[in-house]
């Protein structure tokens, strides 16, 4: 493998910013500093550009099914690196009747295969809460997996977990340093509100938001905090959207509960109103493109999410990438918003959107950008400092970001391989100029130039960030 010296770029990490050089060799970063005097096979001049760690997106679904709808999978994983993300932590759903280990092995063999264009780690998702399952949670670090997700939402689905199961998972996980993640929404409230919304004649996409108001999230987060306090174990709340939910995390943490959370790109930028979108082709069903759970929120909640990541009350920004198509998948909910598959593509746009609407507007610093999009997700999932930073010994995952110029996100230039782009028409500043994955150039001028199957599994270590704060 050839060596590469990146010179004269503005190096940005979670703690530093200075003009300097990065020397990569044999897939690792060997040196980071100023005026490095080394011989390299290739020298890249990064003058005027930012040199940052490759992004870590800790919340992706490259395989998710809702009823018989299945999202676009790993064949679209080039989208991650084209957006500057070199590692994803993907959710692997347990197969009912099988162990977590067997489910992960089947998933990596049958779904990831030789398609991955980015490196990847795994969360497991519980579908079958047997006694054996709670014992197996303790063994997950042996497999390089350090997190388990449970759904408090989705009443009637196999993956819906009652409070007792969440509590048992927390109790099992803390001994092994495994982080329990929860999708926190009150399933009973939602089921009742969904039926009432349908009965009121609100059957289109906006009914999704009507039936999932902020309070269903706030209540579930408060309940999750109580369960974590009872178990004396860390709990991590995924995709926080609501001001009250964020405040519940902040306040519980302040009184000593080990509770943490993330938000997502779309909850920092996209308002509920898009669910009322119309178009000549799709009429009022156009808004189905933006159906995700929890539902999109008003500007008040968007502002609260920016405050939360700026002040450290939430510690990561993820994409919650779940790439359902509109024609094939979303339209199955025509006439009944409850049947619209929940999820949108987003792994490619995450870093540009956060940079544009966070850094460029002064809401967060460049160091916070790296912390939220690279370093903290690596720490949370036990893959730091292999991933998420620029340091000697770390994997040579490097993003060279050109801050100049402005472009518009469109489906025509997207790598998501979906039939629509959720951020269609949004203006973004700058672009990934070059992206290196373990020292190999995989993206140039936002275009994929690597080989399919380049990505590798990254084993996580237990007792991640949630255990250390």
N, C-alpha and C positions, 0 to 999 in steps of 0.2 A: 504494500500500500504506500502511495507516495506521501510525502510530507508537504504541508502548506503553511506559508507564513502570511497572515493577514496584517497589513501594516497601516498605521496612521488613522485607524478608525477611532471613533469615540466609544470606548468600552463602557457599557452600562450593566451593572449587576444590581442586586437588591440593596447594596450598600454604597456602591462607588460609581463615579463617572469621571473618566479622564481619557485623554488621547493616548493611545498605546497600540500594542501589537499582541497577536495571539499566534502561537506556534503549535501546529497539530502534526502528530506523527503516529502511524499505526493505530489510528482510530481514537487516540486519546489526545487531550490537551497536555502538552509538555511544559509550555511556559506562557505566562501572561505578564506583560510589563511594558516598559517604555524603551524604545530604541533597541529592541532585541537584535543582537548580532549573531544570526545563525544562518546556515545554508539550508535552503529548502528547494524541493523540486518545482514548486510553484509559489510565486509571490503575488498576492492580491492587494492592490491599493484600495483602501476603504476610506480615503479622505472624504470628509463631509458626510459620512454615513455612520449609523450606530451599529455597534457590534454587541450582540446580546446572546444569552443562552437560547437554544431552541426552546420553544414553548412546550409546556406540559399541560394537556387538557385532561383533567381527572374525571370527566363525566361525559362519556360517549356511549352510544348504543349502535354499534354496527350490525347488531341483529336484535330486532325487537318485533314481537308479534302482538297485534291486537285483534282478537278473534281470528279471522283467516287472512288478515293483512300483514305483510312482512316488509319491513323497510329495506332500502338499498343497503347492501353490505360492504364487505371489505374491498370489493372491486372499485370503490370510490375513495379509498384511503389516501390516494395521492392528494386529495383536497387538503388533508391535514398539513402536510409539509409545504404545499403551495401557499398556505397561509402563515407559515412560520412555526407551526407546531410539529416537533419531531418525535414526541412521545404522547400517546393517549393511554388512559386507564379506562378500559372498556368493561361494561357490565356483562357478566356471563350468568344467564338464568339457569338455575338448577332444574334438571329434568326430574319430574316426579317419579319417585321410586329409585332414584340413583343418588349416589353421594355427590357432594360438591366437587371432590377431586375428579371423579369420573365425568361429571358434567363439563368441567373445565377442559379435561383432556379431549373429550369428544368435540367440544367447540373449537379448540385450537386446531385440531386435525381437520374437521369437516367444514368449518366456516372461514377461519383465517387462512389455513393452508399456506400456499406460497403467494398470497395476494397482498400481504401487508407492505405498504410503502413507507410506513413510519414504525418506530419501535412501540412496543405495547406492554402494559401490565394489566392485571385483571382485578376487578372486584367480583365477588360472587353475590348472587341474588337468591334469597330463600323462597322456594315454592312449596316445600314439603317439610314442615316443622316437626319432625319426629324426634324422639329421644336421641337417636343416633346422630341426628343433625347437630344438636347442641354439643354433643361430645366432639364431633368432627371439627367444629369451629376452633377448638383448642389446637388442632393440628395444622391449621391452614398455613402458618409461617413455614412449615416444612416444605410446602409446595411453592413458596415464594409469593403467597397471597396474604395480604394483611388487612383486608377490609371485607365487610359483609353488608349488603343493603337489604333493608326490609321496607315493604310498602305498608304504611298505615292507611293509605287510601285504597280505592277500588274495591268496594264491597262486592262480594260475589265472585271475585276472581281468585284463581288458585294462589296468587302471590299476595293477597291481602293478609296481613298479620294482626291478630288480636294483641292487646296490651301484654298479656301473659307471655306470649312468644317473644315480644320485644324485650321484656324483662329478662327472660331466660337467656336470650342471646347476649345481652349486656353482661350478665353474670358469668357466662362461659368465656366471653371474649377477653375480659380484663386480665385473666390469668395468663393469657398468651400474648397480650399486647396487640390484639386485633381491634381495629376500629369499626364500630357499628355505625352505619349510615342509615338514615331513614328519610323516606318521602313522607313528609308530615302534612297530611290533610285529614280532616275528620270524615271518615267514610260514611257514617250514618247521616250526618248533616247533608253531605253531597247527594246521597241517594234520594233523600226526601226532597231536597230542593230541585233535583233533576226532574222528578216526576211532577212536582208542582209547576215547574217552568214549562214543561211540555203541555200540561193541562191548561195553562194560561195561553196556549197557542204560540209560544215562542219556541219554534222548532229549529231555527237556523243557527248559524255559528255563534251569534252573540249570546244565545242561550247557555253556551258553555261557561261564559264569564258570569252570567246571572246566577248560575247554579253553583259556582265556586267562588263566592265572595271572600275577601281577605280574612274574615273571621274564622273560616273553616281551617285556614292555615295557622292562624294565631293560636287557636285552641289546641290544635294538635302539637304545635311546638311546645306549648306550656306543659302538655301532658308528657311529651318526650323528655322534657327537662326533669319532671318529677320522677320518671322511670330511671333516668340516669343518676339522679340524686339517690334514689333508693338503692340502686345497684352499686353506687360509688364507682361508676365507670364512665369513660368518655363516650359522648354521642355526637355524631356529626349530622347536621341538617343540610340536605342537598337542596339546590335551587330555591333559595329563599327569595320571595317576591314582595312580601307585604311589610309595611312599616311596623305593624303590631307584632308580627312574627320576629322581625329583626330585633325589636326592642325586648321581646321576651328572651331571646338568646343573650343579648347584652346584659340584661338585668340578672338573669340566672347565673351567668358567668361571674358577674360582680359579687354575687353572694357565695361563690365557691363551687358552683356546679360545673363539671367539666363538659361544657357544651360549646360547640363550634359550628360554623356554617359557611356556605358559599352562596354566591348568586351567579347569574348567567348573563351573557351578552344581551339577549333580548329583553331581560328585565331591567337593563340599564338604558334601554333605547326605545323600545316599541310600546306604544300605548294601546289600551283596550280598544280604542276606536277602530283599529284595523279589522276587528271582528265584524264590523258593520260594513266593510268594504263591498263595493259592487263593481261589476264589469259587464260590458255588452255580452261577453261569452257566457259568463257564469251567474249573472244577476247577483242576488244577495248572498249566494253561496261562495262568492269570492273570498269571504272572510275565513272560510275553512282552512285556507292555507296557513293561518296563524293560530290554529287550535293546538295548544300545548298545555301541559299541566305541571304546576299550578297555572291558572289563567294569567294572561297579561293584565297589567294594572294601569292605573291613572298616573298622571305626572307626579302627584304627591308621593306615591310609592317609589317611582323611579328616582326622584330626588333623595329619598331616604336610603335607597340602595347605594347611591354614590357616596352619601355621607358615611354609610356603614363601612364601605371598603376603604375610604380615606382615613377613617379613624380606627380601623382594625377590628371593628365589631364583627365583620365577616372577613375571611382571610383568603379567599380565592375567587377567581372568575372563570367559569367553565362555559362550554357551549351547549351541553345537553343535546348534542347532535343525535338526531333520530330521523333519518331521511326518508319519510314517506312521500310518495308521489301524489299529485293532485288527482289526475284522471283515474289511476288504477286504485288508489287507496282512499283518499279523502272523500271522494264522491260516494263512497258507500254510506256516508252519513247524510245524504240528501233526505230532507224531511224529518231527520231525527239527529240532533247534534250529539247525542250520546254515542252514536255509532261512528263518529268521525275519529279516525286514528289520531292519538295525541302525539305530536312531535313534528319537528322541522329540522332540516339540514342547518348546519351552522359552524362546523369545525373549521372551515376555510376562512370564515369572516371574523372569528373571535378576536384575534390579535389586532387586526387593522381597525376594527370597530372600537375596541377599547383604547387603542392609541389615539384615534381620531377624536372620539367624543369624551375621552378622559384626559390624556396627556395634552393634546393640542388645545383643549379648552381650559386647562389649568385645574381641573377637578382632582387629578392625581399627578404625582411626580413621575419621572421616568423610572426612578428606583422602585416606586410602588408598582408601576406597570410590570416590571420584571418579577417583583415579589409575588404579585397576584396571579400572573399568567405563567410563571416558570418555577420559581423557587419554592413557594409555599406548597403548590400541588405536589412537587417532588418530595418535600418533607412529610406531608400528610400521608403519603402512600409508601413511605419507606424506601424511596429510590434516590434520595439525596445523599451524598453529593455526586453520585454517578450521573444524575440528570439534574437539570434546573439551575446550573451555575457555570461560570467560566473559571475553572481552577485547575492547577496541575493534577493530573490523575483522573479528572472527570472525562466522560465520553465527549468526543469532539463534535458535539451538537451545537452548531453555531448559526445564528441568524444575522445576516448583514441587512440592515433595514435602511432604505433610502427615504429620508423624510420629505424629499422634494416632490412636487407635483401633486395633482389631485385626479382621481378617477372615479368612475361610477360603477357600483356593483351591478352586474347583470347576469342573467342566466347564460348568455352567450359566452361569457368568459369564466363561468363557474366550473369547478371540477367535481361538484357534488354528484353529478350524474342523475339529478332529479329533473322533473319536468317543470319546475318553477324554482325561483330563488327568493327566499323569505325577505332578504334585504334588498330586493330589486329597487334600483333607483337611488339608493343611499350613496352619498358622496363620502369618499375616504381619502385621507391624506397619506402620502407615502406608499411604499410597497416593499415586499421582500425582494431584495436585489439578488441575494444568494442565500441558499440554505444548505448546510452541511449536516449529514447524518453519520455520526462516527467517522468523520473526516472525509466522507465521500460527498461530492457535490450532487445534490438531488434536485435542486431548484435554481433556475437562473431567470431573472426578470419575471418572476411569478409563474414560470412555466416548469412543469415537471420534466427533468432530464435524467432521472435515475432509472433503475430497473425495478420492475414489479417483483415483490418478494424480498426486497432489501431489509424490511423490518424484522426485528428479533424480539423475543420475549425478554422482559426485564424483571428479575425477581426482586420483590420488595422485602424489606426487613421489618420486623414487628416494632412496636412501641414508637410509632411515628409522632408527628407534631402534636396530635391531640393528647398524647400522654405526657408531653414534655412541658406544656404550659401550665 
